């Protein structure tokens, strides 16, 4: 199974956050209210009818940032935050669909002074689209939780060459210093240090 890359998940989460904000700004319900000038159209947006949607969209954006810059802990936090945001969106939408006339009546009261509608409340498609987005946000949260460990492993794998370089250089310098000390000791004993490299073995060269 192919693990989705971090940037792909981050972009998808950011897109979901933007879509939630767009759905929250759309009109969710419409109705009519009676005024002294006659019937008047009244509507409420998703941010007014279900305030939890706007708050959840901000959480989704913050989760995308945490997934982008965080390591394993950041991915876990982002995944949990996304699942919680999805639950918040779903609860807000379901609460609205249970009584869509309530926010319209509140808006009617601000217009006419009487919180009553002259007809039935008409619900738009946007609450249902928001529910679909909530499911997608929950799925993104699960993917972030599962793929976060692979993102961390990849990061560690890419960090290994950076730490291996200085160690190899230090080992090479140590070996060179040891060889120089051995050659110096051989000279002190009257031996030819280069004799060992010619196949004659140490200690077989001419003595001083």
C-alpha positions, 0 to 999 in steps of 0.5 A: 500500500502506497503511503501518501506524501506529506505535501499531498495530505497538507494540500488536501487538508488546506483545500478542505478548510477553504471549502468549509469556509466557502460553505459557511459563507453560503446561504443555508436557509431562506424564508419570508417575513412580514413587514410593514412594507410587505413580505420580505426575503430573509436568509441565514448563512452557514456561519450564522446557522451553524457557528461550529463550521467556521470554527472547525475550518480554522482548526483544519487550517491549523492542523494542516500547518501542524502536519506540514512543519511537525514530525511524528508528534505534529502528525498525531496532533494534526490527525486528532485535530482533524477528526475533532473538527469533523465531529464539530462540523457534523454536530453543527450541521445536524443541529441546524437540520433538526430545526432550520427555522430557528435561525431564520426566526431570529433573523426575522426578529431583527428585521420586523421585530417579530421572530416569525416567518410567514411560510416554511423555511427552505433549506439549501444544499450547502448543509449537505455538502458540508456534511460530505466535507466533514466525512472527508476531513475525518478521512484526512485525519485518519490518513494523517495519523496512519501516515505520520509514522512513515513521514517520520521514518523518511525524515530520519532516513534523509538525515543519516547521510548528514551525520555519517559524513563527519564520522567518516572523516574523523575515522580517516583522520584517526587512521592516518594519525595512527599510521604516522605514529607507527612509522615514527616508531619504526624509524626510532627502531632503525626500521624502514617504514616503507618496507612493509608496504613492499611486501617484505614485512615490517622490520626487514629493512636496512638498519641505520 
